[in-house]
Amino acid sequence: MNLKRLFLCRKTIDQYRVRAGTSRHGSDGHVSLLEWQKPHPVFTKETMDADVAVLKLVDKITFGPTMQPIKLTSAQPRQGQMLTVTGWGVLVRPTVL
């Protein structure tokens, strides 16, 4: 697979930047290019189901007060257990009027 030809949101992988360590869209933090990305194996553009990917950055991230690794659980959550999730993007699909 040639990742330079893999298109996401109509862009090639070399057009993406990752900004970490800030909540500001256009300033502060650390900006890095993507070296490669691996989309979820069942991702579909039509429904945006499984819209998640693993990204490898060109630069290394130095952890500090504004950048920390995400702690993942090794246990299966109990049914009905309250969980915390985070993310970004569209919360609802656009509706055509």
The 8 nearest C-alpha neighbors of each residue, nearest first, counted from 0:
[[1, 2, 5, 4, 3, 37, 35, 36],
 [0, 2, 3, 4, 5, 35, 12, 6],
 [3, 1, 5, 4, 0, 35, 12, 36],
 [2, 4, 1, 5, 12, 11, 13, 6],
 [5, 3, 2, 1, 6, 11, 12, 0],
 [6, 4, 2, 3, 11, 7, 12, 1],
 [5, 7, 11, 10, 9, 4, 8, 12],
 [8, 6, 9, 10, 11, 5, 12, 44],
 [7, 9, 10, 6, 11, 44, 12, 5],
 [8, 10, 7, 6, 11, 5, 12, 14],
 [11, 9, 6, 7, 8, 14, 12, 15],
 [10, 12, 6, 13, 14, 3, 5, 4],
 [11, 13, 14, 15, 3, 10, 33, 5],
 [12, 14, 11, 15, 33, 3, 32, 34],
 [15, 13, 12, 11, 10, 16, 32, 33],
 [16, 14, 13, 12, 32, 33, 17, 11],
 [15, 17, 32, 31, 30, 18, 33, 14],
 [16, 18, 31, 30, 32, 19, 15, 33],
 [17, 19, 30, 29, 28, 16, 31, 20],
 [20, 18, 29, 28, 21, 17, 30, 66],
 [19, 21, 28, 65, 66, 29, 18, 22],
 [22, 20, 28, 23, 19, 27, 65, 18],
 [21, 23, 24, 20, 19, 28, 27, 26],
 [24, 22, 21, 26, 25, 27, 28, 18],
 [23, 25, 26, 22, 18, 21, 27, 28],
 [24, 26, 23, 27, 18, 22, 28, 21],
 [27, 25, 23, 24, 28, 21, 18, 22],
 [26, 28, 21, 29, 23, 25, 20, 18],
 [29, 27, 20, 21, 19, 18, 30, 26],
 [28, 30, 19, 18, 20, 31, 27, 60],
 [31, 29, 18, 17, 16, 19, 28, 32],
 [32, 30, 17, 16, 58, 56, 57, 18],
 [31, 33, 16, 57, 56, 17, 15, 34],
 [34, 32, 56, 35, 57, 55, 16, 15],
 [33, 35, 57, 56, 55, 32, 36, 54],
 [36, 34, 55, 33, 54, 2, 37, 56],
 [35, 37, 54, 53, 55, 38, 52, 34],
 [36, 38, 53, 52, 54, 39, 35, 40],
 [39, 37, 52, 40, 51, 36, 53, 42],
 [38, 40, 42, 52, 41, 51, 49, 37],
 [39, 41, 42, 38, 49, 37, 43, 52],
 [40, 42, 39, 49, 43, 48, 38, 50],
 [43, 41, 49, 39, 48, 40, 50, 47],
 [42, 44, 47, 45, 48, 46, 41, 49],
 [45, 43, 47, 46, 42, 48, 50, 8],
 [44, 46, 43, 47, 48, 42, 50, 49],
 [45, 47, 48, 44, 43, 42, 49, 50],
 [46, 48, 44, 43, 50, 45, 49, 42],
 [49, 47, 46, 50, 42, 43, 41, 44],
 [48, 50, 42, 51, 39, 41, 47, 43],
 [51, 49, 48, 47, 42, 52, 39, 38],
 [50, 52, 49, 39, 38, 53, 42, 48],
 [53, 51, 38, 37, 39, 54, 36, 50],
 [52, 54, 37, 36, 38, 55, 51, 39],
 [55, 53, 36, 35, 52, 56, 37, 33],
 [56, 54, 35, 34, 33, 36, 57, 53],
 [55, 57, 33, 34, 58, 32, 31, 54],
 [56, 58, 34, 32, 33, 31, 55, 59],
 [59, 57, 56, 31, 60, 32, 33, 30],
 [58, 60, 61, 57, 56, 31, 55, 62],
 [61, 59, 62, 58, 29, 66, 19, 56],
 [60, 62, 59, 63, 66, 67, 29, 58],
 [63, 61, 66, 67, 60, 64, 65, 68],
 [62, 64, 66, 65, 67, 61, 20, 60],
 [63, 65, 66, 62, 67, 20, 61, 21],
 [64, 66, 20, 63, 67, 21, 62, 28],
 [67, 65, 20, 62, 63, 64, 19, 68],
 [66, 68, 62, 63, 69, 65, 64, 20],
 [69, 67, 70, 66, 62, 71, 60, 63],
 [70, 68, 71, 67, 66, 72, 85, 84],
 [69, 71, 68, 72, 67, 73, 84, 83],
 [72, 70, 69, 73, 74, 68, 75, 84],
 [71, 73, 74, 70, 75, 76, 69, 82],
 [72, 74, 71, 75, 76, 70, 77, 69],
 [75, 73, 72, 76, 77, 71, 70, 80],
 [74, 76, 77, 73, 72, 78, 80, 71],
 [77, 75, 74, 80, 78, 82, 79, 81],
 [78, 76, 80, 79, 75, 81, 74, 82],
 [77, 79, 80, 76, 81, 75, 82, 74],
 [78, 80, 77, 81, 76, 82, 75, 83],
 [79, 81, 77, 78, 82, 76, 83, 75],
 [82, 80, 79, 83, 76, 77, 78, 84],
 [83, 81, 80, 84, 76, 79, 77, 85],
 [82, 84, 85, 81, 80, 86, 76, 71],
 [85, 83, 82, 86, 81, 87, 69, 71],
 [86, 84, 83, 87, 82, 69, 88, 90],
 [87, 85, 84, 88, 89, 90, 51, 83],
 [86, 88, 89, 85, 90, 84, 51, 50],
 [87, 89, 90, 86, 91, 50, 85, 92],
 [88, 90, 91, 92, 87, 93, 86, 47],
 [89, 91, 88, 92, 87, 93, 86, 47],
 [92, 90, 89, 93, 94, 88, 47, 87],
 [91, 93, 94, 89, 90, 46, 47, 95],
 [94, 92, 91, 95, 89, 90, 96, 46],
 [95, 93, 96, 92, 91, 89, 90, 46],
 [94, 96, 93, 92, 91, 89, 46, 45],
 [95, 94, 93, 92, 91, 89, 90, 46]]
